[in-house]
Amino acid sequence: MNKQLICFDFDGVIFGSERLKAQSWEEAFSRIGIPGMGEFYRENMGLPGDELIKLVERDARVLENPNYNSTNVHQRRREIYKKLQSGGVPYIESTLEFIRKIPEGFPICLVSTNEVEHSRKMLERVGVLEKFLVVVGKEDVPLGKSKPHPDLYIKAIEKAEELTDGNIFNEGIAVEDSQIGVNSALGVGACHIDYWSVVGFGNNQLKRTNLIVDDLSKYSVEELFEAVRGKG
């Protein structure tokens, strides 16, 4: 009998927060005369915030702009994002529908670059926190070892094994919407789970996935595993 689990990304898979984050980057940088940073965020979404800041500070547009002050710009960006969030963070109903119909006791994990407390509060807000056996975030791995490194996924799998009395999973799925997230999940490999698949969500440009879907509610858990096996 296969011992299975499913791991979900947070932003862009369960919540539509990526759009708000991209908007906050665009607005904060446009105020100092650097447009196009919303697209920069979309191209690099999946990286934790501190890694994004390091990356943007190597961009020629930023290096050459005398008005750029890291502390001020990123404080303003966070304030803009908080204001945008006050109107409500959109959630992805089709993913929530899939999660709600997962059989009781089936192990699922959240693997996010957000802080765990934030993720747990958001999951609780939409009524699915109790479905998750494990919630991991950036504080669960050493600095610099978040996505695209596989450490967050490995940590989630290890925690799930501990919480199921040492159960060793031999089949698993990761659901990701960004290439950075896909690359992180791919790093898990067969050394941790024999049959490990990556489902791309809502992004037909993703590479090296086993399957790409735009609506998880079309599947049951069994059907999703059958679909990735068929594409493997």
Summary of the structure (lengths in Angstrom):
residues: 232
radius of gyration: 18.1
end to end distance: 19.5
largest distance: 61.9
contacts: 736
relative contact order: 0.17
helix: 47%
strand: 13%
